[in-house]
């Protein structure tokens, strides 16, 4: 049994289960003049216009499925995706833009999406397609600030160790589209949002910064995040002044639970990490592995999570009551504070750290990869290691600890082998970790 190959096959089965066409196709269909979106049944004939808008790595492929069902019933539409994630559409425009750091293309696309939302009336239907990456791609900025200032802020947040909910609390309060404000712009139109979740626990208000759901966070929360990670003095004074104006009531808060703008807004999660893990478990069982889904909510510091998973693998290996070979499955998203100058991503760094923890063990293989196919600013989705990775690297003259300390996991695996490369998958439900124990 080549455990590395099997681990990759298990991971790919998880990704395949949450591909946009498959998820969207299950949640939109037409029958006898009516359309079914999520669990919402609508009379398509009663709407004067149908607009399709969206943001995220999967939104173009989701829009393609919408077009296959509604066709020329779509009056207009616009979605924004990460570079390389677009596809040809007939009725809906597609923009490609920067992710994870926003850029001018995202700003221009967001302006067009907002214009479509604002022109919708109470007689119209707005279908909104949201997936991972939406927070960066659906981007705008306060008056008098610059795109460069927003880019710097996002880079600081992403490198700070802040989790996605903290990052999004800041993003929402420097925006007029995030935190329920897209639904506010479209009101009183009927808004139905289909969502691929890339956030632990699937909180609607955090996925893509919750553009169509109530926002429980405040301007004060946003300032607290900057203070917590010592970013206040590093961020543009224009942006911090804007947040302080919000605290003082000079800028309206994002719409909260109970706001009437949400009476015509309906949100449905159609894909998640849990769905991917179930597919992974089935594939592992097909290979004859005794399989366990441990959690879909892996979070916290990367180093701590890696140690916890390796320790658990050793416990399972030493437990004679657990039938071997077995497979442990984890999903979620850890955080890491980047201090080195190397090239890599969260999953490659996780695998590299795990290889050090496994160096004195036998018969354990670990894969960590992102379901979107992109781990940091690299072409890899992640990496797979086993108990031979560390000694083999030392034999090749590679200084494993130095690569780890410099956050240079990409170049380590480029030399040592072990990269998982899928290309852009056009979906995103966070990360999957597959552990095979012999």
C-alpha positions as CSV (number, residue, x, y, z in Angstrom):
1,X,0.0,0.0,0.0
2,X,1.4,3.4,-1.0
3,X,-0.1,5.5,1.7
4,X,0.9,8.8,0.2
5,X,-0.9,8.0,-3.0
6,X,-4.0,6.8,-1.1
7,X,-4.0,9.9,1.1
8,X,-4.0,12.1,-2.0
9,X,-6.9,10.1,-3.5
10,X,-8.9,10.5,-0.3
11,X,-8.2,14.3,-0.4
12,X,-9.3,14.5,-4.0
13,X,-12.5,12.7,-3.3
14,X,-13.3,15.3,-0.7
15,X,-12.7,18.1,-3.2
16,X,-14.8,16.5,-5.9
17,X,-17.7,16.2,-3.5
18,X,-17.9,20.0,-3.1
19,X,-17.3,21.1,-6.7
20,X,-19.5,24.1,-7.5
21,X,-21.5,22.5,-10.3
22,X,-22.4,19.5,-8.1
23,X,-23.4,21.6,-5.1
24,X,-25.2,24.2,-7.1
25,X,-27.0,21.6,-9.3
26,X,-28.4,20.0,-6.2
27,X,-29.8,23.3,-4.9
28,X,-31.3,24.9,-8.0
29,X,-33.8,23.4,-10.4
30,X,-36.9,24.5,-12.4
31,X,-40.2,22.7,-12.5
32,X,-43.5,23.8,-14.1
33,X,-42.6,27.5,-14.2
34,X,-41.3,27.5,-10.6
35,X,-37.7,27.5,-9.5
36,X,-36.3,25.9,-6.3
37,X,-33.3,27.7,-4.7
38,X,-32.1,25.9,-1.6
39,X,-35.4,25.1,0.1
40,X,-37.1,28.2,-1.3
41,X,-39.8,27.7,-3.9
42,X,-40.4,30.7,-6.2
43,X,-42.7,31.5,-9.1
44,X,-40.2,32.7,-11.7
45,X,-42.9,34.3,-13.7
46,X,-43.8,36.8,-11.1
47,X,-40.5,38.6,-11.2
48,X,-39.9,41.4,-13.7
49,X,-36.1,40.8,-13.6
50,X,-33.7,38.2,-12.4
51,X,-30.2,39.4,-11.5
52,X,-27.3,37.1,-10.6
53,X,-24.4,38.5,-8.6
54,X,-21.7,36.9,-6.5
55,X,-18.1,36.8,-5.3
56,X,-15.6,34.0,-4.5
57,X,-13.4,31.5,-6.1
58,X,-16.3,29.2,-7.0
59,X,-18.8,31.9,-8.1
60,X,-18.3,31.7,-11.9
61,X,-18.8,27.9,-11.9
62,X,-21.8,28.4,-9.6
63,X,-23.1,31.0,-12.1
64,X,-22.6,28.5,-15.0
65,X,-25.0,26.1,-13.3
66,X,-27.5,28.9,-12.7
67,X,-27.4,29.8,-16.4
68,X,-28.1,26.1,-17.3
69,X,-31.3,26.3,-15.3
70,X,-32.6,29.8,-15.9
71,X,-31.1,30.7,-19.2
72,X,-32.6,33.8,-20.8
73,X,-34.7,34.4,-17.7
74,X,-31.6,36.1,-16.4
75,X,-31.8,39.9,-17.1
76,X,-28.2,40.7,-16.1
77,X,-25.5,39.6,-13.8
78,X,-21.9,40.0,-12.6
79,X,-19.6,37.8,-10.4
80,X,-16.0,38.3,-9.4
81,X,-13.5,35.5,-9.0
82,X,-9.8,35.0,-8.2
83,X,-7.5,35.2,-11.2
84,X,-7.6,32.0,-13.1
85,X,-11.0,30.9,-11.7
86,X,-13.3,32.4,-14.4
87,X,-15.2,30.6,-17.1
88,X,-17.3,31.7,-20.2
89,X,-20.9,32.7,-19.4
90,X,-23.7,33.8,-21.7
91,X,-25.8,36.0,-19.5
92,X,-23.6,36.9,-16.6
93,X,-20.4,39.0,-16.7
94,X,-17.3,37.7,-15.0
95,X,-14.4,39.7,-13.5
96,X,-11.1,38.3,-12.2
97,X,-9.4,40.0,-9.4
98,X,-6.8,39.8,-6.6
99,X,-7.0,37.3,-3.7
100,X,-6.1,37.1,-0.8
101,X,-5.1,40.7,-1.2
102,X,-7.7,42.9,-3.0
103,X,-6.8,44.9,-6.1
104,X,-8.3,47.5,-8.5
105,X,-10.1,44.9,-10.5
106,X,-12.0,43.7,-7.4
107,X,-12.9,47.3,-6.6
108,X,-14.3,47.9,-10.1
109,X,-16.2,44.6,-10.1
110,X,-17.7,45.3,-6.7
111,X,-19.0,48.7,-7.9
112,X,-20.8,47.0,-10.8
113,X,-22.3,44.4,-8.5
114,X,-23.6,47.1,-6.2
115,X,-25.1,49.0,-9.1
116,X,-27.0,45.8,-10.1
117,X,-28.2,45.3,-6.5
118,X,-29.4,48.9,-6.2
119,X,-31.4,48.8,-9.4
120,X,-33.4,45.8,-8.3
121,X,-37.0,46.6,-7.1
122,X,-39.5,44.7,-5.0
123,X,-40.7,43.0,-8.2
124,X,-37.2,41.5,-8.9
125,X,-35.2,38.5,-7.8
126,X,-31.5,38.7,-6.9
127,X,-29.6,35.5,-6.8
128,X,-26.3,35.9,-4.9
129,X,-23.5,33.3,-5.2
130,X,-21.0,33.3,-2.4
131,X,-17.9,31.2,-1.8
132,X,-14.5,31.3,-0.2
133,X,-12.4,34.3,-1.1
134,X,-15.4,36.6,-1.3
135,X,-14.2,38.9,1.4
136,X,-11.1,39.9,-0.7
137,X,-12.9,39.9,-4.0
138,X,-16.0,41.8,-3.0
139,X,-14.0,44.9,-2.1
140,X,-14.5,48.6,-1.7
141,X,-13.0,51.3,0.5
142,X,-13.9,54.4,2.5
143,X,-13.9,57.8,0.8
144,X,-10.5,59.6,0.8
145,X,-8.6,56.3,1.3
146,X,-6.6,54.5,-1.4
147,X,-6.4,51.0,-2.7
148,X,-2.8,50.8,-1.5
149,X,-3.9,51.6,2.1
150,X,-6.5,48.8,1.9
151,X,-4.0,46.4,0.5
152,X,-1.5,47.1,3.3
153,X,-4.2,46.6,5.9
154,X,-5.2,43.2,4.4
155,X,-1.5,42.1,4.2
156,X,-1.0,43.1,7.9
157,X,-4.2,41.2,9.0
158,X,-3.3,38.1,7.0
159,X,0.2,37.9,8.5
160,X,-0.8,38.9,12.1
161,X,-2.2,35.5,13.2
162,X,-5.8,36.9,13.4
163,X,-8.5,34.4,12.6
164,X,-11.0,34.9,9.8
165,X,-13.8,36.2,12.0
166,X,-11.5,38.9,13.4
167,X,-10.2,39.8,10.0
168,X,-13.7,40.1,8.6
169,X,-14.9,42.3,11.5
170,X,-12.4,44.9,10.3
171,X,-13.2,44.4,6.6
172,X,-16.9,44.8,7.2
173,X,-16.5,48.1,8.9
174,X,-14.4,49.6,6.1
175,X,-17.0,48.6,3.5
176,X,-20.4,49.5,2.2
177,X,-21.1,46.0,0.8
178,X,-20.0,43.6,3.5
179,X,-21.8,42.8,6.7
180,X,-25.3,42.7,5.3
181,X,-24.9,45.8,3.3
182,X,-25.3,44.1,-0.1
183,X,-28.8,42.8,1.0
184,X,-29.5,46.4,2.3
185,X,-28.6,47.7,-1.2
186,X,-30.9,45.2,-2.9
187,X,-33.9,45.7,-0.6
188,X,-36.9,45.4,-1.2
189,X,-36.0,42.9,-3.9
190,X,-36.2,39.2,-3.0
191,X,-32.6,38.0,-2.4
192,X,-31.6,34.3,-2.4
193,X,-28.0,33.6,-1.5
194,X,-26.4,30.2,-2.2
195,X,-23.2,29.7,-0.1
196,X,-20.1,27.5,-0.2
197,X,-18.7,27.8,3.3
198,X,-15.0,28.3,4.0
199,X,-15.4,29.2,7.6
200,X,-15.3,26.9,10.7
201,X,-18.7,26.2,12.0
202,X,-20.3,27.8,8.9
203,X,-21.3,31.1,10.6
204,X,-23.2,33.0,7.8
205,X,-22.0,36.4,9.0
206,X,-18.4,35.4,8.5
207,X,-18.5,33.7,5.1
208,X,-17.2,36.3,2.6
209,X,-17.9,38.8,5.4
210,X,-21.6,38.1,5.3
211,X,-22.8,40.5,2.5
212,X,-26.5,39.3,2.7
213,X,-26.9,38.5,6.5
214,X,-27.1,40.5,9.7
215,X,-23.7,41.5,11.2
216,X,-23.2,40.9,14.9
217,X,-19.9,42.8,14.9
218,X,-19.3,46.5,15.5
219,X,-16.9,49.3,14.8
220,X,-15.6,48.8,18.3
221,X,-14.8,45.2,17.5
222,X,-12.8,46.2,14.5
223,X,-10.7,48.6,16.5
224,X,-10.2,45.9,19.1
225,X,-8.8,43.6,16.5
226,X,-6.2,46.2,15.4
227,X,-5.2,46.8,19.0
228,X,-5.0,43.0,19.9
229,X,-2.5,42.4,17.1
230,X,-0.6,45.6,17.5
231,X,-1.6,46.9,14.1
232,X,-3.2,50.2,15.0
233,X,0.0,52.3,14.4
234,X,0.8,50.4,11.2
235,X,-2.5,51.0,9.5
236,X,-3.3,54.1,7.5
237,X,-4.6,56.9,9.8
238,X,-7.4,57.5,7.3
239,X,-8.7,54.0,7.9
240,X,-8.4,54.1,11.7
241,X,-10.1,57.5,11.7
242,X,-12.9,56.1,9.7
243,X,-13.4,53.3,12.3
244,X,-13.3,55.8,15.2
245,X,-16.0,57.9,13.4
246,X,-18.1,54.8,13.3
247,X,-17.6,54.2,17.0
248,X,-18.8,57.8,17.6
249,X,-21.9,57.3,15.5
250,X,-20.8,59.5,12.6
251,X,-21.0,56.6,10.2
252,X,-24.0,54.2,10.3
253,X,-23.3,50.7,11.7
254,X,-23.8,47.6,9.5
255,X,-27.4,46.3,9.7
256,X,-28.0,44.0,12.7
257,X,-30.3,41.1,13.4
258,X,-33.9,42.2,13.3
259,X,-33.3,44.9,10.6
260,X,-36.3,44.8,8.1
261,X,-33.9,44.7,5.1
262,X,-33.4,40.9,5.9
263,X,-37.1,40.1,5.7
264,X,-36.7,39.4,2.0
265,X,-33.2,37.9,2.2
266,X,-32.8,34.1,2.3
267,X,-29.5,32.3,2.8
268,X,-28.6,28.7,2.2
269,X,-25.3,26.8,2.7
270,X,-25.0,24.3,-0.1
271,X,-21.4,23.1,0.5
272,X,-19.1,22.8,3.5
273,X,-16.1,21.1,5.0
274,X,-18.4,18.5,6.7
275,X,-19.6,17.4,3.2
276,X,-16.0,17.0,2.0
277,X,-15.0,15.0,5.1
278,X,-17.9,12.6,4.6
279,X,-16.7,12.0,1.0
280,X,-13.2,11.5,2.3
281,X,-14.4,8.9,4.8
282,X,-16.2,7.0,2.1
283,X,-13.2,6.9,-0.1
284,X,-10.9,5.8,2.7
285,X,-13.4,3.0,3.5
286,X,-13.3,2.0,-0.1
287,X,-9.6,1.5,0.3
288,X,-10.2,-0.8,3.3
289,X,-9.2,1.8,5.9
290,X,-10.9,1.9,9.3
291,X,-11.9,5.6,9.1
292,X,-12.8,8.3,11.6
293,X,-13.8,11.9,11.1
294,X,-12.2,13.6,14.1
295,X,-13.4,17.2,13.6
296,X,-14.5,19.7,10.9
297,X,-13.6,22.6,13.2
298,X,-9.8,22.4,13.5
299,X,-8.5,25.9,14.3
300,X,-6.0,27.8,16.4
301,X,-2.3,28.0,16.2
302,X,-0.8,25.8,13.4
303,X,2.0,24.4,15.5
304,X,-0.3,23.4,18.4
305,X,-2.7,21.8,16.0
306,X,0.0,19.8,14.2
307,X,1.3,18.5,17.5
308,X,-2.2,17.5,18.6
309,X,-2.8,15.6,15.4
310,X,0.5,13.8,15.5
311,X,0.0,12.9,19.1
312,X,-3.5,11.6,18.4
313,X,-2.1,9.5,15.5
314,X,0.4,7.9,17.8
315,X,-2.3,7.1,20.4
316,X,-4.5,5.4,17.7
317,X,-1.4,3.5,16.4
318,X,-0.7,2.2,19.9
319,X,-4.3,1.3,20.6
320,X,-4.6,-2.4,19.9
321,X,-8.5,-2.2,19.9
322,X,-8.4,0.1,16.8
323,X,-8.3,-2.0,13.6
324,X,-5.4,-1.1,11.3
325,X,-4.8,0.3,8.8
326,X,-6.9,3.3,9.9
327,X,-7.5,6.8,8.7
328,X,-8.1,9.9,10.7
329,X,-9.8,12.9,9.0
330,X,-9.7,16.5,10.1
331,X,-11.1,19.7,8.5
332,X,-10.9,23.4,9.3
333,X,-8.3,26.2,9.1
334,X,-5.4,26.9,11.4
335,X,-3.7,30.2,11.8
336,X,0.0,31.0,11.5
337,X,2.0,34.2,12.2
338,X,4.5,34.5,9.4
339,X,7.9,35.7,10.5
340,X,10.2,34.3,7.8
341,X,11.0,35.5,4.3
342,X,10.5,32.2,2.5
343,X,7.7,31.0,0.2
344,X,4.9,28.7,1.3
345,X,1.4,28.4,2.6
346,X,-0.4,27.2,5.7
347,X,-0.8,23.6,4.6
348,X,2.8,23.1,3.4
349,X,4.0,24.6,6.6
350,X,1.7,22.3,8.6
351,X,3.1,19.3,6.7
352,X,6.7,20.4,7.1
353,X,6.2,20.8,10.9
354,X,4.5,17.4,11.1
355,X,7.4,15.8,9.3
356,X,9.7,16.9,12.2
357,X,7.2,15.6,14.8
358,X,7.1,12.2,12.9
359,X,10.8,11.7,12.4
360,X,11.1,9.1,15.2
361,X,7.9,7.2,14.4
362,X,7.0,4.6,11.8
363,X,4.0,3.9,9.7
364,X,2.2,7.2,9.8
365,X,1.4,9.4,6.7
366,X,-0.1,12.9,6.9
367,X,-1.5,15.1,4.1
368,X,-2.5,18.7,4.6
369,X,-4.0,20.6,1.7
370,X,-6.5,23.3,0.8
371,X,-9.6,22.4,-1.1
372,X,-9.2,25.5,-3.3
373,X,-5.9,24.1,-4.8
374,X,-3.9,27.2,-3.7
375,X,-1.8,27.2,-0.6
376,X,-0.5,30.7,0.0
377,X,1.2,32.4,-3.0
378,X,2.2,29.0,-4.5
379,X,0.9,26.6,-7.2
380,X,0.6,23.8,-4.6
381,X,-2.5,22.9,-2.7
382,X,-0.4,21.5,0.2
383,X,1.9,18.5,0.8
384,X,2.1,15.0,2.1
385,X,4.7,13.6,4.5
386,X,5.4,10.4,6.3
387,X,7.9,9.1,8.9
388,X,10.6,8.9,6.2
389,X,10.3,12.5,5.0
390,X,12.6,14.0,7.6
391,X,15.5,11.4,7.5
392,X,15.3,11.3,3.7
393,X,15.6,15.1,3.6
394,X,18.6,15.1,5.9
395,X,20.2,12.4,3.6
396,X,19.7,14.8,0.7
397,X,21.5,17.6,2.7
398,X,18.3,19.6,3.4
399,X,18.3,21.5,6.7
400,X,14.6,20.9,7.6
401,X,14.5,23.2,10.7
402,X,15.9,26.1,8.7
403,X,13.2,25.8,6.0
404,X,10.6,25.7,8.8
405,X,12.0,28.7,10.6
406,X,12.2,30.7,7.4
407,X,8.6,29.7,6.4
408,X,10.0,28.3,3.2
409,X,8.0,25.2,3.0
410,X,7.4,25.5,-0.8
411,X,11.0,25.3,-1.6
412,X,11.5,22.5,0.9
413,X,8.9,20.2,-0.8
414,X,10.2,21.3,-4.2
415,X,13.5,19.6,-3.3
416,X,12.3,16.9,-1.0
417,X,9.1,15.9,-2.9
418,X,5.6,15.6,-1.5
419,X,3.8,18.5,-3.1
420,X,0.0,18.1,-3.7
421,X,-0.7,20.0,-6.9
422,X,-4.2,20.1,-8.3
423,X,-4.4,23.5,-9.9
424,X,-7.3,25.8,-9.1
425,X,-10.3,23.6,-8.1
426,X,-12.9,26.4,-8.4
427,X,-14.2,25.6,-4.9
428,X,-13.1,26.3,-1.3
429,X,-14.4,24.7,1.9
430,X,-11.2,25.2,3.9
431,X,-8.5,22.6,4.5
432,X,-8.5,18.8,4.8
433,X,-6.0,16.7,6.7
434,X,-5.7,13.0,6.0
435,X,-3.7,10.8,8.4
436,X,-3.1,7.1,7.5
437,X,-1.9,4.8,10.2
438,X,-0.5,1.4,9.5
